[in-house]
Amino acid sequence: MIKITPQAADQVRRSAQQNETENLYLRVAVRREDDGSFVYGMGFDEQGDDDTHFVSEGIDVLIANANKNLLEGATLDFVEINPGEHQFIFINPNDPAHHSPPPS
């Protein structure tokens, strides 16, 4: 399933506290566009009948069963893009935009 880094887990916890949604799950979603690119989404939600639930880095995560294959092996991280500018990123081997580093 998807892996959450410690940095991303810390930020998810902070967001849940700020939004008073600690009693909800983190939902991770992906949609494939017509050109094959992936669009990701996240939010806090309740579990539905068609969801897979798992825990990564202490975060309860939901993924709709329809998204499982697209997210298999993905990592959610929280990184500094520019000095002082942080954001969540998805590193997903199933995403056509994902490029593996060149072999050493």
PyMOL commands that place a pseudoatom at each C-alpha (Angstrom):
pseudoatom trace, name=CA, resn=MET, resi=1, chain=A, elem=C, hetatm=0, pos=[0.000, 0.000, 0.000]
pseudoatom trace, name=CA, resn=ILE, resi=2, chain=A, elem=C, hetatm=0, pos=[1.070, 3.641, 0.282]
pseudoatom trace, name=CA, resn=LYS, resi=3, chain=A, elem=C, hetatm=0, pos=[3.863, 4.630, 2.662]
pseudoatom trace, name=CA, resn=ILE, resi=4, chain=A, elem=C, hetatm=0, pos=[3.794, 7.875, 4.635]
pseudoatom trace, name=CA, resn=THR, resi=5, chain=A, elem=C, hetatm=0, pos=[7.119, 9.407, 5.647]
pseudoatom trace, name=CA, resn=PRO, resi=6, chain=A, elem=C, hetatm=0, pos=[7.612, 10.630, 9.228]
pseudoatom trace, name=CA, resn=GLN, resi=7, chain=A, elem=C, hetatm=0, pos=[7.663, 14.251, 7.966]
pseudoatom trace, name=CA, resn=ALA, resi=8, chain=A, elem=C, hetatm=0, pos=[4.333, 13.795, 6.156]
pseudoatom trace, name=CA, resn=ALA, resi=9, chain=A, elem=C, hetatm=0, pos=[2.806, 12.037, 9.185]
pseudoatom trace, name=CA, resn=ASP, resi=10, chain=A, elem=C, hetatm=0, pos=[3.791, 14.954, 11.448]
pseudoatom trace, name=CA, resn=GLN, resi=11, chain=A, elem=C, hetatm=0, pos=[2.169, 17.436, 9.071]
pseudoatom trace, name=CA, resn=VAL, resi=12, chain=A, elem=C, hetatm=0, pos=[-1.001, 15.325, 8.754]
pseudoatom trace, name=CA, resn=ARG, resi=13, chain=A, elem=C, hetatm=0, pos=[-1.283, 15.265, 12.571]
pseudoatom trace, name=CA, resn=ARG, resi=14, chain=A, elem=C, hetatm=0, pos=[-0.826, 19.056, 12.736]
pseudoatom trace, name=CA, resn=SER, resi=15, chain=A, elem=C, hetatm=0, pos=[-3.474, 19.562, 10.033]
pseudoatom trace, name=CA, resn=ALA, resi=16, chain=A, elem=C, hetatm=0, pos=[-5.915, 17.251, 11.817]
pseudoatom trace, name=CA, resn=GLN, resi=17, chain=A, elem=C, hetatm=0, pos=[-5.444, 19.174, 15.082]
pseudoatom trace, name=CA, resn=GLN, resi=18, chain=A, elem=C, hetatm=0, pos=[-5.832, 22.571, 13.409]
pseudoatom trace, name=CA, resn=ASN, resi=19, chain=A, elem=C, hetatm=0, pos=[-9.008, 21.459, 11.627]
pseudoatom trace, name=CA, resn=GLU, resi=20, chain=A, elem=C, hetatm=0, pos=[-10.339, 19.492, 14.633]
pseudoatom trace, name=CA, resn=THR, resi=21, chain=A, elem=C, hetatm=0, pos=[-10.574, 16.338, 12.505]
pseudoatom trace, name=CA, resn=GLU, resi=22, chain=A, elem=C, hetatm=0, pos=[-8.505, 14.012, 14.689]
pseudoatom trace, name=CA, resn=ASN, resi=23, chain=A, elem=C, hetatm=0, pos=[-11.413, 11.539, 14.753]
pseudoatom trace, name=CA, resn=LEU, resi=24, chain=A, elem=C, hetatm=0, pos=[-11.397, 11.136, 10.955]
pseudoatom trace, name=CA, resn=TYR, resi=25, chain=A, elem=C, hetatm=0, pos=[-9.178, 9.130, 8.608]
pseudoatom trace, name=CA, resn=LEU, resi=26, chain=A, elem=C, hetatm=0, pos=[-6.797, 10.552, 6.025]
pseudoatom trace, name=CA, resn=ARG, resi=27, chain=A, elem=C, hetatm=0, pos=[-8.236, 9.785, 2.597]
pseudoatom trace, name=CA, resn=VAL, resi=28, chain=A, elem=C, hetatm=0, pos=[-5.740, 9.576, -0.275]
pseudoatom trace, name=CA, resn=ALA, resi=29, chain=A, elem=C, hetatm=0, pos=[-7.083, 9.552, -3.824]
pseudoatom trace, name=CA, resn=VAL, resi=30, chain=A, elem=C, hetatm=0, pos=[-5.758, 9.598, -7.367]
pseudoatom trace, name=CA, resn=ARG, resi=31, chain=A, elem=C, hetatm=0, pos=[-7.435, 10.156, -10.721]
pseudoatom trace, name=CA, resn=ARG, resi=32, chain=A, elem=C, hetatm=0, pos=[-5.968, 9.375, -14.136]
pseudoatom trace, name=CA, resn=GLU, resi=33, chain=A, elem=C, hetatm=0, pos=[-6.543, 12.197, -16.623]
pseudoatom trace, name=CA, resn=ASP, resi=34, chain=A, elem=C, hetatm=0, pos=[-7.271, 11.660, -20.337]
pseudoatom trace, name=CA, resn=ASP, resi=35, chain=A, elem=C, hetatm=0, pos=[-3.584, 12.281, -21.141]
pseudoatom trace, name=CA, resn=GLY, resi=36, chain=A, elem=C, hetatm=0, pos=[-2.556, 9.570, -18.649]
pseudoatom trace, name=CA, resn=SER, resi=37, chain=A, elem=C, hetatm=0, pos=[-1.267, 11.965, -15.996]
pseudoatom trace, name=CA, resn=PHE, resi=38, chain=A, elem=C, hetatm=0, pos=[-2.209, 11.466, -12.344]
pseudoatom trace, name=CA, resn=VAL, resi=39, chain=A, elem=C, hetatm=0, pos=[-3.999, 14.025, -10.158]
pseudoatom trace, name=CA, resn=TYR, resi=40, chain=A, elem=C, hetatm=0, pos=[-3.775, 13.403, -6.396]
pseudoatom trace, name=CA, resn=GLY, resi=41, chain=A, elem=C, hetatm=0, pos=[-6.052, 14.463, -3.589]
pseudoatom trace, name=CA, resn=MET, resi=42, chain=A, elem=C, hetatm=0, pos=[-6.118, 14.176, 0.193]
pseudoatom trace, name=CA, resn=GLY, resi=43, chain=A, elem=C, hetatm=0, pos=[-8.532, 15.085, 2.934]
pseudoatom trace, name=CA, resn=PHE, resi=44, chain=A, elem=C, hetatm=0, pos=[-10.050, 13.899, 6.168]
pseudoatom trace, name=CA, resn=ASP, resi=45, chain=A, elem=C, hetatm=0, pos=[-13.033, 11.571, 5.839]
pseudoatom trace, name=CA, resn=GLU, resi=46, chain=A, elem=C, hetatm=0, pos=[-15.063, 8.752, 7.351]
pseudoatom trace, name=CA, resn=GLN, resi=47, chain=A, elem=C, hetatm=0, pos=[-14.594, 5.173, 6.197]
pseudoatom trace, name=CA, resn=GLY, resi=48, chain=A, elem=C, hetatm=0, pos=[-16.957, 3.921, 3.516]
pseudoatom trace, name=CA, resn=ASP, resi=49, chain=A, elem=C, hetatm=0, pos=[-17.924, 0.397, 2.495]
pseudoatom trace, name=CA, resn=ASP, resi=50, chain=A, elem=C, hetatm=0, pos=[-15.659, 0.456, -0.578]
pseudoatom trace, name=CA, resn=ASP, resi=51, chain=A, elem=C, hetatm=0, pos=[-12.509, 1.628, 1.237]
pseudoatom trace, name=CA, resn=THR, resi=52, chain=A, elem=C, hetatm=0, pos=[-9.304, -0.085, 2.231]
pseudoatom trace, name=CA, resn=HIS, resi=53, chain=A, elem=C, hetatm=0, pos=[-8.038, 1.015, 5.653]
pseudoatom trace, name=CA, resn=PHE, resi=54, chain=A, elem=C, hetatm=0, pos=[-4.433, 0.702, 6.816]
pseudoatom trace, name=CA, resn=VAL, resi=55, chain=A, elem=C, hetatm=0, pos=[-1.995, 2.486, 9.122]
pseudoatom trace, name=CA, resn=SER, resi=56, chain=A, elem=C, hetatm=0, pos=[1.304, 4.057, 8.078]
pseudoatom trace, name=CA, resn=GLU, resi=57, chain=A, elem=C, hetatm=0, pos=[3.516, 6.003, 10.519]
pseudoatom trace, name=CA, resn=GLY, resi=58, chain=A, elem=C, hetatm=0, pos=[0.603, 5.992, 12.977]
pseudoatom trace, name=CA, resn=ILE, resi=59, chain=A, elem=C, hetatm=0, pos=[-1.784, 7.631, 10.478]
pseudoatom trace, name=CA, resn=ASP, resi=60, chain=A, elem=C, hetatm=0, pos=[-5.087, 5.884, 9.700]
pseudoatom trace, name=CA, resn=VAL, resi=61, chain=A, elem=C, hetatm=0, pos=[-5.354, 5.982, 5.909]
pseudoatom trace, name=CA, resn=LEU, resi=62, chain=A, elem=C, hetatm=0, pos=[-8.274, 5.260, 3.575]
pseudoatom trace, name=CA, resn=ILE, resi=63, chain=A, elem=C, hetatm=0, pos=[-8.025, 4.473, -0.107]
pseudoatom trace, name=CA, resn=ALA, resi=64, chain=A, elem=C, hetatm=0, pos=[-11.027, 3.713, -2.289]
pseudoatom trace, name=CA, resn=ASN, resi=65, chain=A, elem=C, hetatm=0, pos=[-10.662, 0.190, -3.618]
pseudoatom trace, name=CA, resn=ALA, resi=66, chain=A, elem=C, hetatm=0, pos=[-10.835, 1.600, -7.163]
pseudoatom trace, name=CA, resn=ASN, resi=67, chain=A, elem=C, hetatm=0, pos=[-7.588, 3.562, -6.474]
pseudoatom trace, name=CA, resn=LYS, resi=68, chain=A, elem=C, hetatm=0, pos=[-5.570, 0.743, -4.885]
pseudoatom trace, name=CA, resn=ASN, resi=69, chain=A, elem=C, hetatm=0, pos=[-3.679, -0.343, -8.006]
pseudoatom trace, name=CA, resn=LEU, resi=70, chain=A, elem=C, hetatm=0, pos=[-2.785, 3.233, -8.969]
pseudoatom trace, name=CA, resn=LEU, resi=71, chain=A, elem=C, hetatm=0, pos=[-1.355, 3.918, -5.493]
pseudoatom trace, name=CA, resn=GLU, resi=72, chain=A, elem=C, hetatm=0, pos=[0.418, 0.592, -4.882]
pseudoatom trace, name=CA, resn=GLY, resi=73, chain=A, elem=C, hetatm=0, pos=[4.014, 1.286, -3.854]
pseudoatom trace, name=CA, resn=ALA, resi=74, chain=A, elem=C, hetatm=0, pos=[3.545, 5.071, -3.618]
pseudoatom trace, name=CA, resn=THR, resi=75, chain=A, elem=C, hetatm=0, pos=[5.050, 7.295, -0.928]
pseudoatom trace, name=CA, resn=LEU, resi=76, chain=A, elem=C, hetatm=0, pos=[3.548, 10.466, 0.528]
pseudoatom trace, name=CA, resn=ASP, resi=77, chain=A, elem=C, hetatm=0, pos=[6.195, 12.920, 1.705]
pseudoatom trace, name=CA, resn=PHE, resi=78, chain=A, elem=C, hetatm=0, pos=[6.248, 16.488, 3.005]
pseudoatom trace, name=CA, resn=VAL, resi=79, chain=A, elem=C, hetatm=0, pos=[9.240, 18.378, 1.640]
pseudoatom trace, name=CA, resn=GLU, resi=80, chain=A, elem=C, hetatm=0, pos=[10.701, 21.874, 1.372]
pseudoatom trace, name=CA, resn=ILE, resi=81, chain=A, elem=C, hetatm=0, pos=[10.231, 22.890, -2.273]
pseudoatom trace, name=CA, resn=ASN, resi=82, chain=A, elem=C, hetatm=0, pos=[11.812, 26.343, -1.856]
pseudoatom trace, name=CA, resn=PRO, resi=83, chain=A, elem=C, hetatm=0, pos=[13.245, 27.948, 1.274]
pseudoatom trace, name=CA, resn=GLY, resi=84, chain=A, elem=C, hetatm=0, pos=[10.331, 28.192, 3.724]
pseudoatom trace, name=CA, resn=GLU, resi=85, chain=A, elem=C, hetatm=0, pos=[7.869, 26.617, 1.251]
pseudoatom trace, name=CA, resn=HIS, resi=86, chain=A, elem=C, hetatm=0, pos=[6.780, 23.084, 2.146]
pseudoatom trace, name=CA, resn=GLN, resi=87, chain=A, elem=C, hetatm=0, pos=[4.260, 20.848, 0.433]
pseudoatom trace, name=CA, resn=PHE, resi=88, chain=A, elem=C, hetatm=0, pos=[3.056, 17.277, 0.205]
pseudoatom trace, name=CA, resn=ILE, resi=89, chain=A, elem=C, hetatm=0, pos=[4.365, 15.292, -2.741]
pseudoatom trace, name=CA, resn=PHE, resi=90, chain=A, elem=C, hetatm=0, pos=[3.563, 11.833, -4.055]
pseudoatom trace, name=CA, resn=ILE, resi=91, chain=A, elem=C, hetatm=0, pos=[6.357, 9.583, -5.259]
pseudoatom trace, name=CA, resn=ASN, resi=92, chain=A, elem=C, hetatm=0, pos=[4.525, 6.947, -7.248]
pseudoatom trace, name=CA, resn=PRO, resi=93, chain=A, elem=C, hetatm=0, pos=[6.127, 4.339, -9.513]
pseudoatom trace, name=CA, resn=ASN, resi=94, chain=A, elem=C, hetatm=0, pos=[2.756, 3.877, -11.265]
pseudoatom trace, name=CA, resn=ASP, resi=95, chain=A, elem=C, hetatm=0, pos=[2.586, 7.544, -12.293]
pseudoatom trace, name=CA, resn=PRO, resi=96, chain=A, elem=C, hetatm=0, pos=[3.870, 8.132, -15.852]
pseudoatom trace, name=CA, resn=ALA, resi=97, chain=A, elem=C, hetatm=0, pos=[5.518, 11.360, -14.598]
pseudoatom trace, name=CA, resn=HIS, resi=98, chain=A, elem=C, hetatm=0, pos=[7.577, 9.372, -12.072]
pseudoatom trace, name=CA, resn=HIS, resi=99, chain=A, elem=C, hetatm=0, pos=[11.147, 8.920, -13.157]
pseudoatom trace, name=CA, resn=SER, resi=100, chain=A, elem=C, hetatm=0, pos=[13.546, 6.567, -11.457]
pseudoatom trace, name=CA, resn=PRO, resi=101, chain=A, elem=C, hetatm=0, pos=[17.043, 7.862, -10.813]
pseudoatom trace, name=CA, resn=PRO, resi=102, chain=A, elem=C, hetatm=0, pos=[19.636, 6.690, -13.330]
pseudoatom trace, name=CA, resn=PRO, resi=103, chain=A, elem=C, hetatm=0, pos=[21.514, 3.549, -12.318]
pseudoatom trace, name=CA, resn=SER, resi=104, chain=A, elem=C, hetatm=0, pos=[24.807, 4.128, -10.508]
for i in range(1, 104): cmd.bond("trace and resi %d" % i, "trace and resi %d" % (i + 1))
show_as sticks, trace
zoom trace
